[in-house]
Amino acid sequence: MNAESLREYLALVGSALALISTAYFWIVRANRERMCLAAHPVMSMEGCVLFNEDYETTRRVKPGDGEVCVKYLMHLAAINYSSLPNSILGIRVWLRFNDGGWKEMDVRGQLPDQRLFPANVAPLSTTELPLALATAIPGTLSGGFADRAAAAGDALPPTVDVRVELHTIAKKSFQCQFEDDGKGLVRSEHSSVRLAG
């Protein structure tokens, strides 16, 4: 092999390596810039059957005859796995109740007049979503706050399956499912708030 052939061969190998490394870094960069959000619980969920504490929530949920309005507090971290910023425009949450069925929850901020959305999430970071989740469940209302907190806990299994759907810009949505440990819920065998079923 003469020097000219060797030079051409090395130039060809160098060009091939440059092409492969450029393609690799573009693929890695494109993967890091791809929109990717997830939600994870920050602490255990808490709950209570509502009496007169939260008229607005009860009005929105509209419990019927033989139903009570139950409200759960959940703290989520919305995680942006992308190297680009993102914005969450809305959220849907479902809980699995003791009967095995999923219920879509009425979702609001935990504080009155708290605006959750849009929630901007910086690249490769998180943002807190303090959620108040409410729905109507079969039951009758009586007893004090402790009884109503126990009734809310008794409506859910020991560990609670949670399904979350985050809605973002460009009409994309991200679904995730996790399990709440149920340790923040009060449980009782003898609650004076009777749940049907």
N, C-alpha and C positions, 0 to 999 in steps of 0.2 A: 504494500500500500504506500503510495507516494504522499508527499506532504500536501499536495493540492486535494487529493481525495480525502485525507484525514481532516483537513480544514472544512471541507464541504460536509463531511459526516458530523463533525462537532457542531457546526452551524445548524444542521438539521435537528440534532438532538437538543440543542439549546432552544431552538424555536418550539419544538414539541413540549419541552418542559415549561416554557413561558406560557404556551397555550393552555396546558393542563392546569398550571397554578392559577392563571387568570380565571379560567372556568370554575375551578374549585372555590375561589374566593367570592366570585359572583353568586354562586349557588348558596354558599354559607350566608352571605349578606342578604340575599333575597329571602332565605329562610328566617333569619333574625328579624327582618322587616315585615314579615307576614303577620297580619292581625291575629292575636291569640290572647283571649281573656279567660279567666276562670274565677270562681268564687269559692272561698273557704271560710268555715266558721272561725270566729275569733274566741268566743266564749260560749258556754252552754246557754241554751234557750230558756226563757222564763215565760210563765203564762198565768192568766187569770180569766175567769168568767166575768164579764162586765155587768155592773148593775147600773149606777148612774154616773160613774167616773168619767165616761167618755161618750157623750151623747152623739158626737159627729160620727164616730166609728159605728155605733149601733145603728144610726140612721142609714149609713151607707150599706151595711151588711143586711139590714132588714130581716131580722129573725122572725119566723112565722110562729103560729100557735104551736106550743109544745117544743119550742126551740129557744136556745140562749145564744148570746154573742160571746165568743171566746177570742181573746187577744193574746198573742205571743210576741215577745221581744227577742229579736235575733240580731247579733252583730256579725256582719260579714266583712271580709277583706276581698275586694275586687283586685285581682292580680293581672298586670299587663306583662306578658312574656315577650312582647315585641320590643325591638329597639326604636320604634316610633311611638309617639304619643297616641292616645285613643280617648274617646269620649263615650261614656255610657249614657244613653238617652232614656232607658226604661228597664224595668225588671219584672219578671213574673216568677212567682214562687208557689210550689205545691208541697203539702205535707201529707204523709201517709198516716191515717188515723187507725185506732184500734180495730175497726171493722175491716181493715186491709185495703180500703179504698183511698185513692188520692183525692185531695180537695185543693182547688186553686184558691189562694188566699187573697184577700184585699190587702194591698201593700201600700204603706205610707211611711213617712219618717217617724221616729219615736217621739219627737217633740212637736207640739202643735205648730202649725204653719212652717214646719221644716221642709225646705226644698231639697230633695235628694238629687234631682237631675236637672240639667246635665251634670255629670260627675266626670271631671277630667282626670285622666290617669297618665302620669308621666311615663316615659319609657322605662321598662324593666323595674317597675315599682308597684306599689299598692295604694289603694284609697279605701277608707272606711265607709261602710254602708250600714248605718244603724236603722234597722227595719222594725216596723210594727206590723204584724200579720194578723188578720182577723177573718173570721168566718162564723157562720151559724151552725150549731150542732144540736141534735135532739137533747132535750133536758128541761128541767124546771128550776126556777131560781128561788133560793132561800138560803139563809145562813150568812155568816160574816165573811170578811175578806179571806181568812185562812181556808174556810170551806170552799170558797169559789176558786182559790188558787189550786187547791187539791183537785177540784173537779176538772180544771183545765189540764192538769197533769195526768189525771186518770183517763182522759179522752185519747191520749197518745200512748203508743207502746213504750216499753222501757228504753229502747234506743229508737230515735225518730229518723225515718228516711226523709230527706229533703231533696227536692228537685228545683234547680234555679235556671232561669233563662235570662241572659243579659242581652239587651238590644243596644246596638251601637250605630255609629255613623255608617253610611253606605249600606243601610238596611241589612246589616249582618247581625246574626244572633249566635250566641255561644251557650250551649247547654252543659250543665254539670250536675252531678248527683253526689251527695255525701250523707253521712250519718251523724246526727247530733247525739251526744252521749246521754242526754236526758237528765243529767245530774243537776241542772238548774231548775227542774220542774218539781213542784211539791206533789207528793203522792199521798193518798189516804184511802183506807178501806171503808171509812165511814163518813163520807162527805154528805152534808145535808143538801147539796145541789145534786139532784138525781139526773143521771144521764140515761137516756133511753137506750135500749138494746141490751 
